[in-house]
């Protein structure tokens, strides 16, 4: 594989941003918001869902527009830098949140999550620049594996700082800042020759998105994959957003027990990314995605029948294995299906489908939980999205070269 140094520099960004994904989105801040900021009130779940939905909706609009602009301007690094800073600064300011600061905390979370989620579009689009097509899956798997190593380190920091979570938010921001810098300093970005525009970049971005939407039918496989992805990544993201809250509410996990649980998830996710980075190239990407979705469906069933912490730890290990691989494999398949000249723009739509699905998933989870009074039934409802995703994935036809 060529450009190993470029792959390493690229993957360090994943190492850094994983601290935000696990500390803020999935674990510490999510639980801190419910228990401390919202003072344990049931309305805390509602406020948290509102914060998720607002940030993901805005990010879903920004992704394809900014992607189209970056494609024309060849400025992925500049866009990624802007959104990285947009994530880091509000995260550091979470130090000043506390009891009753619901609005302030939500504003910080919404802004930071917009930066985090939108920046991923530009980060993902670098894959086709730093390696050849036959190594897309391997590089994607390496990125996720390195990211989960970062997550392991981030979760380990919970133990010494569990009594001072506000300081942990600052450490998370610094961690992201330090390990994102190598990408901006050392990654080479290809510059494409583009015609001068007769209009501004923003108008160009919206016009390009409208044009892509009108012509998306000519990319049949891409369209079918995005619809399938919309459904199954919805389920994955819903599990990520509510895993900590479910464990603490339904199973009574303490902070230290949650930290152990997430250590298990992050470690097995790292192994899963590497494993399917290898297997995907041997048995085919689509077949590997099918395996992942079948296991995810079984995991939701296992959670439904589980009532003790030990079993939940074991389930977390399996979930982690297929968490990293399902994300990595999906990114690889998207890269294979995307025309090179539209890579950032189409990765914007990839981000749009992922982020708008995250609006549907938490809503479904919340409604089922509210109507039935059971978070277990809510988890079971998530399995339906995995099944629908598998059915639609059958429509994706692609000739894969196995290595």
N, C-alpha and C positions, 0 to 999 in steps of 0.2 A: 504493500500500500504506500503510495506516494504522499508527500506532505504530512508526515507524521507529526512534525512540530506544529503545523497549523491545526491539526486535529486536536492536539493536546491543549493549545492555547484556547481554541474554541470550546472545548469541554470544560475548562476551568470556569467559564461563565455559568455553566450548569451547576458546577460545584458550589459557586457563590449564591446563586439565586434560590437554591434548594433550601437555604436557611429561612427565607421568607415563606416558601411553600409549606414547610412543616411547622415552623414556630408561630407564624401569624395566621395562615389560612386553616390549617388542619388541626392544630393542637393548642398551644398555650394561650394565644390571644383569643381564640374562639371560646375556650372554656373560661378564661379570665373575664371576657365580655359578659358572659351569661351570669357567672357567679359573683363577680365583684362590681363591675360597672353597672349592670342591670340589677344588682343585689339579689340574684337568684329568682327573680320574678319570671313567670311563664312568658311574659311579654318580651323577655330577652331573646327567646327563639325567634319571635316575629321580627324584632329589630335587626337581628343578625341576618335573617333571610332577606330583609329589605336591603341591607348593605350589600349582600352578595348580588342580588338581582340588579340593583342600580349600577354597580361597578361592571358587572358582566355585560349588561345591555350597552353601556357606553363603549366598552372595549370592543364589543361585537361590531359596532358601527365604525369605529376607528380602524379596525384591522384591515379590511379590504381597501379602504380609501388610502390609508397610509402605505399599504403595500403597493398599490398602483403608482403612487408618487415615487416611492423608493425605486421601483423598477425603472422608471424613466430617468431619475436623477442619479442612479447608482450610489445612493447615499444610505445604505442600510445601516452602516456603523453610526452615522449621525443620528438617525431616528432611534436606534437602539440605545444610544447614550442618553438622549433626551428622556425616554421612557424609563430607563434605569434610574436616573436621578429623581424622576417623578415618583418612583417607588421608594427609594432609599430615604429621602428627606422626611416624608410623613411617617415612615416606620420609626425613625429615630425620635420623632415628636410624640410617639405613643408613650414615652417615658412619663409624660405629664397627665396621662389619663388616670382615672380612679373612680371611686364610688360616685355614681350619679352623673358622670360626664358622658352620657349616652350620645348626644348630638356631636360633641367634639370627637369622640372616639369613632363614630360612624363616618364622619367626614374624612378623618385620617385614613381609615380602612378603605373607603371608596376610592380616594385618590391614589393610594399606594397600590391597590389591586388593579386599577386601570393601568398604571405604569407597568406592573408586573405582567399582566395578561397580554397587553398590546405589544410589549417588547419581545415576547416569545415568537411573534410572527417573523420578525427580522432575524432573530437568532436561528430559527429553524431553516430559513431560506438560504443560509450559508452552506448547508450540507453539500449541495450540488457544486459549490465552488471549491471546496477543500478536498474532494475525493472523487474517484470515478464511480460510475453507476453500480458496478458490481460490488462496491464496498459501502453503498448507501446504508444498508441494514446494519452492517458491522459498526460503522461510525455512529449511527443513530443509537445503537445499543451501548457503545462506549460512553456517549454523552450522558445517557440516563444513568449508567452505572456510576460514573464519576459524580453525577448529581446526587445519587443516593449515598455515596460516601460522605458528601457534604452534609446530607441530612442526618447521617449517623452522628457526625461530630456535633451538629446543631442540637440534636436531642440529648446528647451526652451533657451539654452545657446546662440542661434543665436541672440536673441533680444539685450542683453547687448553687444555682441561682433560683431554685424553686420557691424560696421565701422572698425573693425580690424580682418578680416577673417584669417590672418596669425597666430594670436594668438589662434584663434579657432582651427586650425589644431593641435597645440601643446596640447591644452586642450583635444582634441579628443584622441591623443596618450596616454596621462596620464590616461584618463578615462578607456581606454582599458586595460592598464597595471595593474591598481589597481584591477579591478574587474575580471581579468583573473587569478590572483594569487591564490585565494582559490582553484580552480580546481587542480592546480599543487601541492599545499601543502596538501590538505585534501582528494582528491578523491582517492579511492582505485581502483587499476587496477588489474584485474585477470591475473595471470601469468600461461601460458599454457606450458606444457612440450613439447619441440620440439627436434627433432633430430639435431645433428650437421650438418652443411652444408659443402659440399665439394668445394663450390665456394663462392665468395663474395656476400654480401647482394644485391648489385646493380644488378649483373647478375641474382641472384635468383629472384629479383623483376620482371625483364623483362621476364625471362623464365616463371614465374608464370602467368604473364599477357597473354603471347602468348598461354599458355596452356588453360587458361580460355576462351580466344577468340575461340579456336578450339572446345571447349566443351560446349559453351554457349547454344547450341541447346537443351541440355538435361534439361535445366532450362527454359522450354517454357514460363511459366507464367512470369518469371522474364524478359526474353527477350522481350516479348510483352509489358510489363509495361514500360521498359526502352525506347522503341521506342515511345510509347505514351507520356511518360514523356518528352522525347527529344523535342517533338513538342509543348506541351502546356506550359512547363516551359520556352521555348524559348520566347513565347509571354509575359509571366509574367516578365521575366528579361528585355526584350526590353522596356516594360512600365516603369520598375524601372529606367533603365539607362537614359531614355529620358523624364521622367515626368517633371522634373524641367526645362529642355531646352524647351520643348513644351509649358509649361505654360508661361515662360518668353518671348518666341519668338512669338507664335501665339496669346496668350491672353493678353500679356503685363503685366504680374505679376511683381511687385516690390519685393525686397528681403524680406521685412516684410510680404507681402502677401503670398509669397512662404513659409515662415516659418509657417504661420497660416495653409496653405494647408497641409503641411507635419505633423503638429501637429494633424490635423484631421485624416490623413491617419494612423499615428502611433497609435493613440488612438483606432480607430475602428479595426485596425489590431490586437491589443491586445485582444479586445473583441471577434473578430472572432476566434482567436486561442483557447480561452477558450470555446467558444460556440461549435465549432466543435470538441474540445477535449471531450466534453460531448456527442454531437449528433452522432459523428462517432462511438462510442461504442454502441449506441442504434440502429441506422438504417443501420450500416455497412460502412466500409471505402470507398469501391468502389462507393457505391451510393452517399456518401457525396462528393466524388471527382467529380462525374457527376454534382451534383448541383452547385458546384463551377465553373465548366467549362461553364455551361449554363449561369450563371450570368456574367462571364467574357466576354462572347460573346456579351451579351446585353450591357455591359458597353462600349465596343468598338463602338457599334452603337450609344450609347448616346453621347460619345465624338464627334463623327462625326457630330451630329446635334446640338452641343452646341457652342454658340458664346459668352456667358457672363461668368463673373467670379463667380457669385453666383451659377450658375448651375454646374460649374466645382468643386466648393467646395463640393456640394452635391454628385456629382459623385465620388469625392475623398473619401468620407465617405464610400460609397458602395465598392469601389475598395479596400480600406484598410481592410474591413471586410473579404473579400475573398482572399486578399493577404496573410494574416497570416494563414488562414485555409488551403489554397491550398498547401502551403509549408509544414505545419505541417502534413496534411493528407498524402501527398506524402512520407514524411520521414517515417511515420508509416507503410504504405503499403510496402515500400522497406524493412523495418525491418522484416515484416511478411513473405516476399517472399525469404529472404536471408538465406541460410544454415548457422548455427552458426559458423562452422569452417572456413567460408570464409567471415565473416561479414565485416571486414575492407577492404579486397580486393574488395568485391562486392560494398561496399559503395564508393570505389575509382572509379568504373565504373559508379556508380550513379552520382558522381561528374563530371566524364568525359562527360557524356551525357548532364548534365546541362550546363557545361562550353563550350562545342563545339556548343551547340545550341545557345549560346549567340553570337557566331560569325555569325551565319546565320540570326538571328533576326535583329540586328542593320543594317546589310547589306541590308536586304529587306526593312526595314524602310527607310534607306537612299536613296536607288534606287527609290522607289516609290515617295518619297518626291522630289527627284531631277527631275525625269521624268515628274511628274504631276505638280510640283511646289506647292503642297499642303501637309502640315503635317497632315491634316485631313484624306486624302486618305491613307496616310502612317499608321495612327492608325487603319483605317478600315482593311488594309491588315493584321494586326496582328490578327484580329479575325479569319482568315482562319486557323491559327495554333491551336486555341482552338477547332475548329470544327474537324480538322483532329485528334487531340489528343483524342477527345471523341470517334471517330469511331474506333480507334485502341485499346482504353481501353476496348472495348466490348470483345476483345479476351482474356482478363485476367480472368481466372477462378480460384476462390479460395473460400474455405468453411470458412466463417467467423463465429466466435462465438460472439454473441452480449451479452453485460453485462448491 
